[in-house]
Amino acid sequence: MASYDVIIIGSGPGGYVAAIRCAQLGLKTACVEGRETLGGTCLNVGCIPSKALLHASHMLHEAEHNFAAMGLKGKSPSVDWKQMQAYKQDTIDGNTKGIEFLFKKNKIDWIKGWASIPEAGKVKVGEDIHEAKNIIIASGSEPASLKGVEVDEETVVSSTGALKLDKIPKKMVVIGAGVIGLEMGSIYGRLGAEVTVIEYLDAITPGMDSEVQKTFQRILKKQGLKFVMGAAVQSCEVKNGKATVKYTLRKKETEAEIEADTVLLATGRRPYTGGLGLDKIGVELSERGQIKTGDDWQTNVKGIYAIGDAIDGPMLAHKAEDEGMACAEVLAGNHGHVNYGLIPGVIYTHPEVANVGATEDALKEEGRDYKVGKFSFMGNGRAKANFAADGFVKILADKETDRILGCHIIGPSAGDLIHEVCVAMEFGAAAQDLAMTCHAHPTYSEAVREAALACGDGAIHA
């Protein structure tokens, strides 16, 4: 029987980061993982492979639409789907092997297999029992289901199956206009599929700033994606390798159907805690199946902690990583902190979409006195040169104090640009602080400065 200071269950972004930080802090650490490779959903069947396909398909789009205008003449590349899949796999392998190297470097034991917790302080893997002073559950999440739609990972697929289709479909239906649905829809749309997105609500990307939602949907439509909004999917029938999706338009109360070669069910994710035996040891769960934790990420059972997608909050890899580091600090007797108000969100389509802090809709609802600084990428020299002038930067600031309350970006490299605003907000900066900071020219980041200037006397290039 092996004994540890901490055993982490799950090696996704939350789990492996927690393991490395625990080891760095001098704790004897082990991590249990049932997959053949480390990295969890994110590295194996989520963030990393999807970004590889997004990048490859965007390069194709550039070749087809912008190369000729830049004087790059010649036949547009054809798609070798098998090679693109191999490139995706190479990307996955490089990342997962990197985590394995970091485990060895930090002397973390990888216990291979699926874990259960028979009692506090013990983790069972196979027939072996391992003892630990503390246990961190970082078991992640799995695709959510939808009544009437059965996933077979061939014709009707989850995000996992969508990453490894045998061939590019001629017609694809995406159920759900959230991050996963729009990213995967963009990939296959660029690769030649006719993509229709069916969404229950009246706006895409629920919870996002409404101005960004409208602009984003308009750009995606221009790129060829079709949308059916306010539609409740009733069923999905598969016959002879084709799927028929039946739905009801909620406002009109009329029924309709659409046929597709592939249907992607992208209606969100749910915590994955099955098989851990949490009910037997009395760990409290919420109505949504999330593990309840206190401010120190400890459950109601002493010595058992939980982080990431398995608990409340946005299901984002970087949120799990922050919690992993903070929880490790707590176990080492230090102070762990996560600022949940400043967790950025990013959608890796083209253009990218990123946000942090409050939306304008939320500030209006609160009755907050605020001001808006906005700048279009049409006024950014670098964006225009790169055929990437769609979108804008919007900064929301307190009307009296000028303190930044939120930022919303749709445009080139939005996922990178958002972070100077994250840092500024973490330090309680005013919009004027950003406006007075020199930004290199020509860069996309100048658009952020211009939006900050627009919170004051006005942008220069607008």
N, C-alpha and C positions, 0 to 999 in steps of 0.2 A: 504493500500500500504506500503510494507516494503522498507526501505532505507538502503543501504550498502555503504561502502567505495569501495568494489570490489565484483563483481559477476563473478565467473568462470563458463564457460559452458563446461561441460565434466569432469568426475572424473577419467580419466585414469592416468598413471604415471605423465604426465605433469600437469594435472588439480588438482589432489589431493595434489601433492607436492607444487604447487603454492598456493593452499588454506591454507595448513598448515603453509607455510612460511609467507604468508600475515598475518595470525592470530598471529603468533609469533612476528611479527613486529608491532603489535598493531592495525591492520586494521580490521574493522568490515567486516566479510567475509561470503559469501554464495557460494555454489556450486550447479549447476543444473545438474541432472543426470536422464535420462529417463529409464535406466535399473532398475531392481528390486534390484540390488546390485551395490556397488561402485567398482571402479578399472578399468573400461573401458575394451577394448579388451584384454589388456595384462593380467590382472588377471583372467578374465572370460573365454575368448576363444582364448588366445594367448600364451604369454611367459610362464605363470605358469602351465596351464594344459599340454602343450606340454612337459615341462621339467619333469613333473611327469611321463608321458608315456615314455619319453626317459630314465629316471632312471629305471623304472620297466623293460623295454625291455632290457636294458643293464645288469641288474641283471640276467635275463634269459640267455642272451648270455654268461655271465661268468659261470653260472651253466652248460651250455651245452658244453662249450669249454675249460674251465680252472680249474674247481673245481677238476676233477679227478687227474690232474697233481700235485695239491697241497695236495693230500691225502684226499680229501673230496669225499668219495665214496657214491654211491647211485643213485637212479633214478632221472633224471632231472625233475624239476617241470613242471607240465602241466599248461596251461594258462586258468585261469578263467576270461574271458573277462569282465563279468559283475562285478566281484569284482575289477578288475583293473580300470574299469570306476568309481566305487564307491570310490576307493582310490584317483583317480584324482579329483573327486568332493569334497572329504574331504579337499584336498589340496587347492582347489579354495575357499571353504567356510572359511577355517582358515584365508586366506589372506584377503578376502573381509570384513569379520567381523572385522579384525584388522584395516582396514581403517575406518570403521564405528566408532570403539572405539576412534581412533585418532581424528576424527571429533568432537566427543563429548568432548574429553579431551581439545581440542583447541577452543571449543565454536564456531564451524563452523556450519552454518545452511545448511542442505541438503534440497534443493528444488526439490521435486520429479516430474519429467515430462520432456517433450521435450521443448527446448527453441527456441525462435526467438528474433530478435532485431528489434523492430519497429522503433527505432531512437536511436541516441547516448545517453547513460545514462539510457536506459530503456531495461529491459529484460522481455519478455512475456512468461509465462509458464501456459498453459491452458488458463483460462480467466483472470488470475491474472497478473498485471503489477508490477514489482519490479524495484525500482530506484537504480542506482549505479553511483558513481563518475567515476569508471573505470570498464571496462568489459574485461575479458581475454577469448578469444576463444581457447579452448583446445579440439576440437571436434574429433580429431584423424583421422583415415583412415579406408577404407574398401577394401576388395579384388578387384583387377582390373579385368576387363572382357576381353574376347578375342573373336573376331569375329568368328562365326561358332561353338562356344562352349557355350552351355546353362547350367548353374548350376541349378540343382534341389535339391541339398543337400541330395540326396539319392544315385543315381548311379554316377552322376557327382557332385563333391563336391568342396567347397572352403576349406580353412584351418579350418574354423569353423565346417563344416560338417565332416571333416576328423578326428576331435577329438572325435566324438560321433557316429561312424559307428555302426550299429546293430550287425555286426559280422566282423571278420577279413577276408578280401577278399583273394581269392586264387591268383588272378592276379590283380595287380594295375599298372596303368599308371600315372606317374607324369608329368604334362606339366610345365616345368620350372626347371632349375637346380640352383636356388638360395637358400638362407638360408632356407626358409620355406619348399620348395620341398624336399631338402636333409634331413632335420630333420625328416619330416613326413615319407619320404621314408625309412629312417633308422629304424624308429619305426616299421613299418609294415613288413619290410624285416626281422628284428630280430624275429618278431612274426610268421613268416612262409610264408608271401606273396611273390610271385614272382613279383619283382618291376622293372619296366622299366621307366627310366627318359628320356623324350624327350626335347631337348634344341635347341633353334633357333641358338644360337651362337656356336662357335667352342670350347669354354672352359666353364667349370662350374664356378659358383660363380663369375659373371662378376665384374671386377674392382679390383679383388684380385691379389696379387703378382703371376705372372705366374708360378714360380717354386712351390709355394704352391698349385696352381690349379692342376698341373700335379700330384704331390704327393698325394693330396687328392683324386683325381679321381681314381688313381691306388689302393689306400687303400679301397675305397668304392666298387670298382669292385671285389677286393679280398673277401669282405664281402658278395658279391652276388648281388649287384645292377647292372643292365644293363643300358647302355647309348646309346641313338641315338642322335648324335650331328649334328649340322648344319641342323636341320630339322624344316620346317615351317608347323605348324599344320593348316590344312585346315578346318576340321570339326570333329564333334563328334556326332555320332548317337546312340541313346539308343533304344533298342528293346528287349522285354522280360527280362528286368532287366540286360542286358549286353550292354556294350558300345563298339563301334568301332571307333577308332581314325584314321583319314586319314591325312597323312602328305606328304610333298614333301622334298626330300633331295636337298638342295639348289645347291650344287656344281655339282651333277650328273643330276639334274633336272628330277629325277625319282620319281614316286609316290609309296607310300606303306601304309599299314594299320596294325593296331594291335588291338586285342580284349582284354577287361578287365572287371572284375566284378565291379571295382571302378576306376574312373578317378579323380585325384586331379588336379584342376587348380591352379597353384602356379606361376603366371606370375607377381607377385608384388602387390602393393597396391596403392590406390589413396586417396587424401584428402577427408574427409567426411564433407561437409559443407551444404548439402541440408537441406532446411527447416529453415535455420537461417535468410533468407531474406537479405543477404549481398548485392545483386544487387539493392534492393530498397533503401538502405541507402548509396550506392555508394562506398562500400569497394572494392578496386582493387584486382583482381586475376591475376595470371600469365596464360600463355597459357595451362599449365598443371593443372590448377585449384587450385593452391596453393595460399594462402593469402599472399599478398605482405606486408612486414614489413620493418621498418627501423632498425638501430642498437640497438634501445631501445625496439624492438618488438612491436612498435606501428604501426598500419595501417595508411592509409592516412586519416582516420576519427579520429579526436582527441578523446582520451579517450577509444578507442577500440584497444585492443592488441591481438596478436595471437602467439601461441607457438606449438611445437610438430610436429606431422605428417601433420597438416593442413598448415604448412609453408615449405619453402625450406629447404633442407638438408636431411641427412640420417634419415629414419623412424625407429628410435631406441628409446626404452623406456628411456634409460639413457640420451639421448640427450634432450628429452622432459623434464625430471626431472631437468636437468641443466638450461634449459630455464625457467622453472617454478620458480625456486629459484631466478634466475637473474632478471626476470620480476617483481617478488615480491619486490625485493630490489629497483628497479627503482620506483615502485609505492609508496614506503615508503620514497622516497627522497634520497636513497643511490645509490651507483654505482653497476650495475649488469654486470657481465662478463661471457662469455662462450668462451673457447678456442676451436674453431671448428676444428683446426688442430690436436687436441689430443683426439678425441672421438674414443674409441676402438670399434672394431667390433668382435663379437664372434659367432661361429656356434657350437651348443651343441650336435654334433654327438660324436661318439667315434672312433678315437681320436677327441678331440675338436680342433677347429681352431680359432686363434685370431690374430688380427693385430692392429697396431696403427701407424700413421704417413705415410711417403712416401713408395711406392713400389719401387722395383728395376727398374721396367719398366718405371715408371715416372721419376726417377732420370736419367736414360739413355736418355730419350726423352728430358729432360732439358739440357743435356750435363754436368751434375753435376759431379764433381770429388769426388768419394766416395769409401769406402772400405766395404767389407763384412766379418762379423764374423759369422761362422756357426758351430753348434754343434748338432750331432745326439743323440737322446734319447737312441740309442744303447749303448752309452758310459755312461749312467746314471744308477747307481746301483739300485736305488729305482724303476725306470721304468722297468728294466729287471726283478726284483723280482715280479713285479705286472703284468707281461704279457702286458706291455704298452709301449714297446720300439719303436713303429712305430713313425716316424716323426722327427722333428728337430726344433731348434730355430735359427732364422736368424736375426742378428742385422746389420743395415746399418748406417754407420757413415761417417761424412765429412772427406775426406782424409787428409786435412790440420789441421783442428781444433780438430778432433776426436769427435765432438759433435754428439750425436745420432740423426738420421734423421727418423728412422722408425724401427719397429720390427715386425716380422712375425713368429708365432709359430703354428706348427701342432703337437699335442702330448697330453699327459695326463694333465688335469687341465690347459690347455692353457688359458682358460677364466679367471683364477685366476692369473696365472703367468704374464700375460701381464701388470698387474697394477704396478709392480715395475718399469717397463720401462716407463709407463705413468707418474708416479711421477718423475722419473729421467728426462724425457724430459720436463716436466712442469718447472723444475728448471734449464733447460739448461745444463744438465750433459753430460759429455764425456763418451765414452764407457769405458775408463780407470777407471772412478768413480765406475761403476758397477763392473768391474773386481777386484777392490781393496776392495770391500765390502764383509765381511765375510758372507757366506751363510751356513746354518746348513746342516749337513750330517747325514743320507742320505735323501735328498729331491729332488723333481722334479726341484725346483728352481735353483739347482746347474747348470742345463743345460743353464740357462740364463747367469749365471756368466761365464761359459765356452765359450759361444758365444761371450761375451764381451771380454774375454781374446783372443779369435781368431781374434778380431779386432786389436790386438797388436802383441805380439811375438808368440802367438799361444795358443790353448787350452791345458790343462794338460792331459786330458783323451781321446784325439782324436788320 
